[in-house]
Amino acid sequence: KLCLAPIKLRAELETHTLSQLGMIKRALAVVESNTKKAQELECQHKLGEAILKILADQRKDYVEQVLASISKEVGDLCDKIHPGEGIKIKLFLDPGKRASAGISGEFEGVKNIPPQAYYSESHLDTLGVCVFLALTKRFQGKEAIVVLDDVVTSVDAPHMDRFMNLLLDEADNF
């Protein structure tokens, strides 16, 4: 019996060691599995970010193209209401702001001015209508019914006549 006790103690220690090794192997397998999943998720995340950047760039490019394409139209429409004033308009995405379109103008030979700072109320009213008409023409065309109500209350009689003529000229587009 005296010889059996150390052997039994040794067997218990070895059993305990084997049990711990088994737990370590299982834990290692979980770590390795989770590491592999994490690497896969990291790849998916990077791919998702790349796709998001492509989509955002495409969306911005599309909006920039739309704004550029209607800028000339807006300027032409404004010129019909304000002939000889040299009003030129540029619509753009404001790179310093999120989801924000900007507008700059040229007035009396001065370029890149914010219209709201220098244009009269009449000019701003007609500019807004011209932007609205250009966008409506671009996206709705002949399917659109355009309803305007009190949009140019600040316009004097000569400008109002030109505005009404503009609307008559543009009516075939809607």
N, C-alpha and C positions, 0 to 999 in steps of 0.2 A: 503494500500500500504506500509506503514511503516513496518508492520510485515512481509510482503512478501519478502522484500529485503534480510533480513538475511537468510531466508529459501532458497531463490534462490542462494545466495552466498554459503551456506552450501551444496546445491545440486551440484553446480559446483565443489566445493572442493572434494566431494565424487566421482563425476564422474571422475575427474582428478586422484584421488587416485586409483579408480578401473582400469582406463586406465594404470596407472603405474604398478599396480599389474599384469595386463594381460601381459604387456611387460616383466616384471620380470619373470613371469611363462614361457613365450616363450623362453626367454634367458636361463633360467635354463634348460629347455628341450633340447635346442641346446647344452649347456655345457655338460649335462648328456649324450646325444647322441654322441658327439665328444669324451668324455672321454671313453665311451664304445668302439668306433672305435679305439681310440688310444691304449687301452689295447689289443684289438684284433691284431692290427698292431704290437705292441710290442711282443706279443706271436709269431706272424709270423716271425718277425725279429729274435727272439731268435732261433726259429726252423730253419730258413734259415742259421743262423750262425753255428748251430750244424751240419746241413747237409753239409755246406761248409767245415767245419773242417773234417768231415768224408771223404768227397770226396778228399780233399787235402791229408789227411793221406793215403788213399787208393792209390792215384796216386803216392805219394812218396814211399810207400811200393812196388808198382809195379815196379817203376823205379829202386829202390834199388835191387829188385830181379833180374831184367834184368841185371843190372850192375854186380851183384855178379855172376850171371850165366855165363856171358861172360868173367869174369876176369880170370878164370882158362883156358878157351879156348884161350884167348889172350896170357897168359903166356906159354901155350903149343906151340902155333904158334911161339912165339918169341924164345922159346927154340930150335925149329927146325932150326932157322936161326942162333942163337947164342948158340950152344950146350956147356954145361959145364960152362956157365957163371953165372948160378944161378939167372937169372933174374926172378923175380916174380912181378906180377902186381896186383894192387887192384884198381878197379873202384868204385866210390861211389858218392853219392850226397853230395855236400859240405854244411854242416849245417849252415855255417856262411854266405853263399851267397844265393841269390834267383835265382832259376832256373839255377843252376850251378853244373855240374858234375866235380868231382875231380879225380885225378889219383895219386897213390903213388906206389912206387916200392921198390924193394929190390935189392941191387947191392953189390956184394962182401961182403955179410953178414950184410950189414947195412940196416935196415928196415925203412919203412915210409919216404923214400926220394922222393922229387919231381923229376921225371925223367928229366924234362927239365933243371934242375940245374946240373945234374951229368952225364947224358947219352950223348954219342957222337951224332953228327948229324946223323950218320949212324944208331945208335940205335933208335933214335927218329923217323927217317923215317920208319924204319921197324916196330917199335911199332905202329905208326899211321896206317900203312897198315894192321897190325894184328888186330887192333881194328875195322877197316873198314870191314875186312873179317868176323870177329866174329859176328858183328852186322848184316851184310848182310846175313850170314848163318842163324842166329836166326830168322830174319824177312822175308826174301825173299826165301831162300833155292834154290831149283832147278829151280825156276821161274826166278831167277836173272841172268842177264848177267853182269859180272864184267869187267869193262874196266879200266885198269891202264895205265897211261901215265906219264912218267918221275917222278915217285913217289919215286924212290930210287937211285937218281943220286949220292948220297954220299957213296954208298956201294962199298966196294972193291970186287975183283974177287972171293975169297973164299965164302964170304957172299952172293954174287950175285948167285953163283952156288946153295947154300943152299936155297936162296930165290926162285929161279926158280923151284927147286925140291919141295919146299913147295907149290908153285902155282900148279904144276902138281898133287901133292897129294890131294890138295883141289878142283881141277877142277870138280871132280864128285859131289861135294856138290852144284854146281851152274849150 
